[in-house]
Amino acid sequence: MENNSTKAVKSGFWYVLSNVLIRAVGIITAPIYTRLLTPAETGYANSFNSYVSIITVVTCLCLIYSVGRAKLDFKDEFDEYMSSIQTLSSGFGLIVMILVMFFCPAEGFLKFPRIVIFIMFAYLAVYPSIDYMQYRYRFEYKYKENIAISIIITVATLGLTLALLFINPSDRGFMKILGTVIPSAAVALWCYINLLRRGKTLYKKEYWIYALKIGIPMIPHGLALILLSRIDVTMIQNICGDSDTGLYTSGYTIGTLLMFITNAVSQAWLPWFNEQMYEENREAIREKNKLLMFYGCVMTLFFVAAAPEAVKILFHRNYWDSMWVVPPVALGTLCQYFYTNYVNLELYTKKTALIAGNSVIAAIINIGLNAYYIPRYGYIAAAYTTLAGYFALMILHYICTRFMLREKVYADGLYFVMVILTSAAGIALSVLYPNWILRYAMLAVVAAILAIIKKNDIIMAICFVRRKFFKS
């Protein structure tokens, strides 16, 4: 019988592997779409996806953030809780859809016709059920079922989109939207029915109030994070032009690939963290989290070191200057990885208003820095202001958890030293981008030192992986 610590490690391994493979599918298929779609058609479909990601923050009421703590507070009624909050979010989404369609002009709005607007808001009403089901599986350590949902959606989206593009080439932008929406909506309906069958609860006042108290303050948090990640592009486009915007977005895409790994690790960590907090095992959290953060720093350095080669493999020569965007963006992702620890504490203590306030402050800081530095130093400055914004978030969340919530769980001083030293090393590696020999020599020296320092941990990790995943 596996304990939850082992389950968390195994979940993390498979989440990382599946996220990398799914992202690889996206990278491999990108050239296919660029050959089948014009830039205008691609922009049309991407605009739809962007509006979905923004509007869903409001229509889903951010109730998903209540699930982790609810698993502990309603452990014997968890099925009923999930079924009930699903009804709340889908009901609210349905009301929003009816209002939008009632007031929507005949010619549509947001540059979309009425039929696309209807599809968008109908989709938003059911899509959160995928998140609910995946969160449920995550907190039950059922990583196989969780990963299966992601793989089914990815494969079905690819197959249906390509089929629709060939069946109806006269309206390929709309076909791309349908190819994305239909598989996800079908899976969402399956998730909705299954959650409803398990919980058999449409409404319970206690659950709704509980979820809304945690979820509503997270709406400005979600919107602020979207602003923090996208305002750079808008400001670069207005200040520097389309060419620099293309370079920035290309480098930013590479820089955020690291996020697929760090997010997967965080997904596996959160259920175990909640359980240990509930049992007052803070020392166990502290020690294991130090290891996760340490390896996050190591992974970031390797990622930064390999960025020039990744850019040259994936992009045309005209885009190679985008490599200079990767280091600060990757280091910003590392800051996110670190500050998520403090966000988990704030979620556990149900102080989500603190999370929202910090995110809004960080977004304002980022906009101010962009306004000052982009006109002076160009698009690369935006990558460093993004890093500054995420580092500011780390500081803000630390202050809130340490001095307002009075929680002392992590090795805070060590974490800030680790982030600062990793950032310095990452920027040093970027200075060596023109000289790959020196760059990899420096990386090899760092890797050798770390291997000596963490020799026992590395041996234990290798033995664990061999024992758990490669049994004869």
N, C-alpha and C positions, 0 to 999 in steps of 0.2 A: 504493500500500500504506500503510494507516494505521499510525502508530506507536501504542504503548500509551498515551501521554499524550493523544493525540487521542481514542482509544477511551474513555479514562476520562472525558473531558469530555463526549463524546456520551452515554455511559452515564448520567452524572449528570443530564444534561438530561432524558433520557427517563424515568429513575427518578423524578425530581421530578414531571414531568408526569403519569405514570401513577399515582403515589401520591395526587396531588391529585385526579385524576379518580375513583379508586376511593373515596377518602374522601368525595368529593362525592356519589357514589351512596349511600353509607351515610347521609349527612345527609338526602338527598332522600327515601329510603325509610323513614326513621325514623317520620315521621308515619303512613305506611301501616300499619306494624306496631302502632303505638299504637292505631290504630282497629280492628285485627283481633284484638288480644290484650288481655286484662285485665292489670292490674298484677301479679296473682299469677302468671299464665301467663308474662309477660315475665320476672319474677323467677326462675321455675323454669328457663327456658331459659338465662338469664344465669348462674345458679348453676352449671349444667352447664359452661358455657364457662369460668367462673372455676376450677372444679376441674380442668378439662383443662389450663389454663395453668399451674397450680401443680404438678400431678402429673407433667406432661410433663418438667419440669426434672429429675426423678429418673429417670423411665423411659427417657429418651433418653440418659442418662449425660453430657449436655452434650458429646458427641463432636464436634458441629458446630464447636466452637471450635478444633479441631485442623486443620481443612481448609485454612485460609489458609497456615499454615506447611508443611503436608504437600505443598501444591502445589509448593513449592520443594525440600523434602527428598526427595520421591519424584516428581520431575517426569516421569520416564520410566515410572513405575508408578502414576500417579495414578488411572487407571481401576480398577486392582486394589485400590488403597487405599480408594476410595470404596465399591466393592462390598463389601469386607471389613468396614468399620466399620458399614455399613448392616445387615449380618447380625448384628453384635454388638448394636446397639441394638434391633433388632426381636426378636432372640432373648431379650434381657433383658426387653423389654416383654411378650413372650409368657409368660415365666415368671411375671412379676408378675401378669398376667391370670389365669393358672391358679391361683395362690395366693389371689388375691382371691376368685375364684369358689368356691374350695374352702371358704374360711372365711366367706364372705358369708352372713349369716342369710337365711332364706327370705323375710323381709319386706324384704330389701335393707338398705342403709345410706347415709349421707350424704343422707338424705331422698329417696333414689331407689329404685325397685323393682329387682329383680335384672336384668331385661332391659336397663334403662338403664345399670346398672353394667357389664354385659357389653359393651354398645355402646361405653361410654366407654373401657374398657381395651383392647378390640380396636382401636379407633380410635387409641389412643396407641401401639400396637405398630407401626403402618404410617405414621402421619402424618409422622414425622421424615424420611421419604424425600423429601417435598416440599422441605424445607429443604436436604437434601443436593443435590438436583438444582439448586435455585436458587442455592446457593452455588457449585456447579460452573460453572454458566453465568456467574455473577458474576465468577469468577476467570479465565474465558476471554473476558470482555468480550462475551458473547452476551446483550446486554440485550433483544433482541427476543423470544427464547425465554423469558427470565426473566419479562418483563412479560406475555407471553401466558399463562403459567401463572396469574398473579395475576388477570388479567381473566377467564379461563375460570372459575376458582373463584368469583369475585364474581358474575358473571352467572348461572351455573348455580345458585348458592346462592339468589339472589333468585328466580329462576323456579321452582325446585323448592319452595322454602318457601311461596310464595304458592299454588302448585298444591295442596300438601298441606293447607294451612290451609282451602282451600275444599272439598277432597275429604272431609276428616275434621274438621269443626269441633267435634266433641265432645271432642277431646283435643288442643287446639291447642298446649299447652306441649310435648308430646312431638313433635308434628309440626314445631314450630320447631327442635327438636334434630335430628330426622332431616334436615330441609332443610339444616342446616348441615353435618352429618357426612357424608352420602352423597356430595355432589360432591367434598369434600376427600379422602375415602377413595378414591374412584374415581381421582382424579388421583394420589394417593399410590401406589396400586397400579401405575399406569402408570409413574411415576417409579422405583418399586422394580424392576420388570421391566427397564426400560431400563438402569438402573445395573448390574444383575446381568448383562445381556447384554454390556455394554461391558467390565466388569471380570472377569467369569467367576471370581470369587474369593469363596468363602464364609468362609474362615478363613486367616489368616496371623498367626502369633504376634507377629512384629515390628510389624505394623500395629496390632494390638489393644493391645499394651503402650504403643506410642507415643501412640495416641489416648486411652487411659485416663489416662496420666500428665498429659495436658493437660486432659482433660475432667472428671475426678472433682473436682479442686479448684474447678471452676466451678459445681458444684451449690450449695454454700452462697452463692456469688455470685448465682446466679439467684433463689434463695429470698429472699435479703436484699433484692434489688431489687424483688421483688414486695411484700415487706413494706414497703419504703420508699414504694412508690407507693400502697399500699392501707390502711396502718394508720391514716392520717388519717381516712378515712371511718368506720372502726370507732370510733375515739376520739371523733369529733364526734357520732356517733349516741348513744353512751353518755353523753356530757357535755352536749351541747346539744340533742339531740332530732332527730326526723326532718325537720322543716322546714329547719333549718340544714344538715342533711346533703344535702337536695335542692339547696339553693342552692350548696353547695360543689361537689358533683359536677357540676352544670351548668357552673359557671365553670371547673372543672378540665378538663372535656371540651373547652371552647373553648381553654383555655391550651395543651393538649397537641396541638392541631392543628398547631402549629409543628413538632412532632416528626416528622410525616410527611415534611416537607421536609428537615430536618436529617438524619434517618435515611437518606433516599434519597441525599443527598450523601455521607454516610459510607460507604454501601454501594459507591458508585462509586469512592471514594477508596482503600479498603482494599487491593484487588489491586495497584494502582499503587504504593502505599506499601510493600507487602511486597517488590515487585520492586526498588524503589529502595534499600531497606535491604539487600537481598541483594547489590546491586551497589555498596554503600557510597556512594551518592549522597545524602548527608545534606543538603548545601547545597540541592539541588533540592527536597527535601522541605520544608525550612525556608521557602524563599521562596514556594512555591506554597501551603503550608499557611497562611501569614500572610494571603494573599488570601482563602482560604476562611473563615478565622475573622473577618476584617474584615467580609465580606459577611454572615456569620451575625449579627454584631452589628447591622448596618444592618437586616436583615430582621426581627430581633426588635423593634427600635424601631418600625418600621412596623406590626408585628403588635400591639404593645401600644397604639399610638395608635388603631388601628381597633377595638379590643375592644368599646367601648360600642355601636357601631353593629352589630357582629356579634351581640352578645347580644340587642339589641333586635329584630333581624331574625329570629333563630332561636328566641327564647323569648317566652313570654307575659310581660306586664308584671310578674306576681308574681315572676318570676325575674330581673328586671333588676338587683337588688342583687348578683347573682353576678358582675357585671363587675369587682368589686373583687378577686376571686380571680385573675383572668386575669394581671395583670402579674407577680406573684411566680412563678406557675407557668410562664409563658413564659420568665422569666429563669432559672428552674431548668432548663428545657429547654436554654437556652443554655449553662449550666454543663455539662450532659451532653455537649453538642456539643463543648465544649472538652476535657473530661477523657477523651473517647473517644480522643483523640490519644495520651494516656499509656497507656490500656488497650491500644491497638494495639501499642505498644512492648513491653508486658508479655507480650502474646500472641506477638509475634514472637520474643522471647527465651525463650518457654515457661515463664515464671514466673507461672503462673496462680494459685498459692497467694496471691500478693500481691494479686491482684484480689479474690479471695474475702475475704481479711482486711479489706481496705479497705471493701468493701460491707457487711460485718457491723458494722464500727465505725460507719459512716454511719447504718445502720438504728438502732443503739442511740442515737446522738446524736439522731436524729429523734424517737424514742419519748420520750426524756427531755425534749426541748424541747416536744413536744406536751403531755405531762403537766403541764408548768409553765404554758405560755402559753394553751392552749385554755380552761381554766376562767376565766382572767383576761380574755382579750380576744376569745373566741368563735371561730367557724369560720374567719374570715379569717386569724387567727394561724397556722392549720395550713398555709396556703399559703406563708407566710413561713418557717415551720420547714422545709418541704419545700425551699425555696430554700437555706436554711442547710445542709441535709443534702447537697444536690448540690454546693454550694460546698466543703463539707468533703471530699467525695469528690475534687474537683479538686485540693485541697491534698494529700491523702493520696497520690493517684496521682503527683502531681508529685514528692513527697518520695521515693517508692519508685523512680521511674525515674531521678531525678537523683542521689540519694545512695546508693541500694542497688544499682541496676543500673549506675550511673555512665554513663548515656546523656545526651548533650547534643545534642538534635536540633532542638528548637523554640525560638522566641523567648519563653522562659518569663516573664520580667519583663514584656514587652509584653503577653502574654496576660492576666496578672492585672490589669494596668492597663485593658485593653480590657473585661474582664468587670466590673470595679468601675465604670468610667465609664458603661458601657451600663446597668448596674443603677441607677445614680444618675439617669441620663436617663429610664429607664423609669418609675421611681417618680415623678419630676417630672411626666412625662406623665400618670400616673394621678391626680395631684393636680388636674390640669386637666380631668379627665373631665366635670365639670359644665359646662365652658365649651369647646364644640367649636371655636370660632373661635380662641381662644388656643392650644388644643392643636395644631390643624393649622398654625397660623402658626409655632409653635415647631418642629414637624416639618419644615416647608418650609425654615426657616432651617438646620436641621441637614442636610437633604438637599442644599441648595445648597452648603454648606461642603464636604460630602463629595464632591459632584460635581466641585468645583474641585480638591480634593486628589487625587482618583482619576480625573481626566479621561482620561488616556491608557489606563488599564485598562478604563474603561467603553467607550471607542471600540473598543479591541481586542476586547472581549467582543461588542459589537454586530456588528462585522465578521465575527467567527468564526461567530456564530449565522447570519448571513445567508449566509455562504459554505457552511456545512455543511448547513443545514436548509431554505434557501429558494433553492436554485439554480434559475435559469430554464431 
